[in-house]
Amino acid sequence: MCQWHILHRLDALCASEAAAFDKGHGMHELPIVEDIIRCMDRESGQRGFSRISEIKLSIGELSGMVGECVQMYFDILSEGHSCEGAKLVFEYSPVKFICSSCGREYERSPDFRCPACGGEGIRKRGSGSEFSIKSFEGEP
Ligand SMILES: [Zn+2]
């Protein structure tokens, strides 16, 4: 059985849907799960997959997305689609900080200060709020 492993970010995959996320008002799981399923239908059609077996999702810890909720909506909504029964794998991506003194990038520290020089950290733009399809596997 052949398997493909394809790296994709949701914003590359579905530019229009990603634009809708950016507009904000409520990162609720339901419309996003619908987007994932739409993307998977389109991708499986284009690549000739009969089904999608696994989807890796990257969830920023500030995105407000809850893996269990994504899974619940997905189980219900994917019925009859190419990704029905696919395994969802969640990877949580942390907020990143950039030190305002030395420019070092770091994930977290007890007081949010730079672990190298103690300088003040500034949240890296967009970090921790991302939500994307990292990769998926399909079967022909
Ligand atoms: Zn520093």
Residues whose N, C-alpha, C, O or C-beta is under 5 A from the ligand:
A	BS01	ZN	C99 S101 C102 G103 R104 C114 A116 C117 G118 G119
